[in-house]
Amino acid sequence: MHNAVEHNAWFMCSRPNPMARIRLFCFPYAGGGASIFHSWAYQLPSDIETIGIQMPGLESRIMEPPVETISIAVEMLLPVIYSRIDKPFVLFGHSLGAFISFELTRKLRERYGLQPLHMLVAGIRAPQILNRNSPIYDLPEVDFLEKLQRRYNGIPEELLENPDILQLVLPGLRASFKMYECYEYMEGDPLDFDITAFGGYQDKTATTEDLEAWRRQTNRSFSLQMLPGSHFFINSEQELFLQTLCSDLTRILSQLK
């Protein structure tokens, strides 16, 4: 394993913790940035260092060309993640972020023979299940935003009311949904570490059965935890979600030798 390197544009760490026993890499949902995870570092166990992944074309990297495929994102992420694997690590991904972290673990195994202690996925069907919704990423702007709001209810009102800012974030938002909607799953060997899936009871985009199907992706243990809320339950029910996540991370820490 390599030593950790200096700050990288891919990483947002609001509370550096060089003494942490586990590094938690967090991958945001489509159109989301690393700021989603800013407060997590202050609410998770002190032995955890939380690092949010910042995708090109969003937030602090909004002036960069966005990435449009998961495979390209993974190839770009591999060397920077590898440079930070100087201690045990865990991956968390919500929605699109779960697919990125899943494919990243496959590449880490293939290229470096490395794997996380655990993978945490939220708000997304298992990768082998086909997307039941028609794609929206290439629709005209008005239709794209209307369907995005109806399907996920995830666009802040202040963004919709500010056309200048909306035009700035739109390319990254479209690219994120292209990554998600054009993802093609390839069969592969099951992963050799535990997976925990989280879901929202009111999330119509990822049913209990969709989440339960992640069990097929590991030959180790799998657990599913359902919480109140719709697709963005990690935000709307953040306190309860982080309490649940804390319990999981505490258990993972207890298994470290």
Number of C-alpha atoms within 10 A of each C-alpha: 12 10 11 15 13 9 9 10 13 18 20 22 18 18 14 13 16 12 10 16 16 26 22 23 23 26 28 24 24 20 21 21 23 23 17 16 22 16 12 20 20 14 12 18 18 15 16 24 24 29 24 24 26 23 28 22 23 23 17 16 16 17 13 13 14 19 20 18 19 23 17 11 18 20 13 13 18 16 11 16 19 17 15 18 19 15 14 17 19 20 24 22 24 26 21 26 25 27 24 25 26 22 19 22 21 18 18 18 15 11 10 11 10 15 22 21 18 22 25 24 28 27 30 27 25 24 22 15 12 13 17 7 9 7 15 18 23 12 12 9 13 9 13 17 19 13 15 16 13 11 14 14 13 13 14 9 8 10 13 13 10 10 10 10 12 14 13 14 17 17 18 27 19 23 22 27 22 20 22 23 18 14 18 15 13 8 9 8 10 13 20 16 16 19 22 21 27 24 31 24 17 16 20 13 19 22 17 20 10 18 25 20 17 22 19 15 21 16 14 14 12 18 14 19 17 17 18 16 17 21 25 21 21 23 15 13 15 14 13 15 19 16 13 14 19 17 13 15 21 15 11 15 17 9 9 10 4
